[in-house]
Amino acid sequence: MTLTKDSIIGETLDAHPSLAPLFLEIGMHCLGCPSARGESIGEACAVHGIDCDAFLQKLNAQKD
């Protein structure tokens, strides 16, 4: 499954726990809180000022 801007962070981390350090690297330190787990990757990138397309490319490259 390819991750997109609409992918939910909690579901992404449940399926690919090894991606957590990538979220932490870009300042998403609230991965365990309920609101963060329910956010989409696109929403989180917007809040944190991250280039979502570049981040998704990195996530998709490392999830396999």
N, C-alpha and C positions, 0 to 999 in steps of 0.2 A: 504494500500500500504506500503510495506516495503522499508525503505530508504536504499540506497546503495551508494557506492563510486561515482557512476555516477549521483546521484540525484543532481539537480541544487538547490543551496542555496535559490534563490529567490522563486522558486516554492515550496520548502519545507516550507519556512516561510509563504508563502501565505496560504498554506493548514494547517499549524500547527504553528500559531504565538506564542503559548506558549513555543516553543522551543528556541526562541531568547535568553533568559538568558543563555542557555547552550553554545551557540556560544560565547556569551560575556565572560563567565567564562574562556574559553580557549584562550582568547586574540583576537578573531575575532570581533573587534570593528567597522569595516567598513561595517556593514550589509546593510546600506542604499545606499552605493555607487553603481553605475551601474555595475562596473566590478566585484564586490563581488557578487552581485545578480546573475550574469551569470556564476559564477564559480561552479564547482561540489564540493561536500563535500570532495571528495578525493583530488582534487587540493588544496583546502583550508587547509586541514590537512597537506599536504606535505609542503606548504609554511610556516605554523606555527609550524612545527615539532611535530605534534600531532599523536598519535597512532590512525589511522583511524578506525580500527576494534573495538577498545574499545569505541571510540566516537560514532560510529554507533550503537553499542549495547545500549549505554546510550540514544541516541536519539530515537531509536525504542521502548525502554521500556517506555519512558515518553510521546510519541506522542499520545497514546490512552487514 
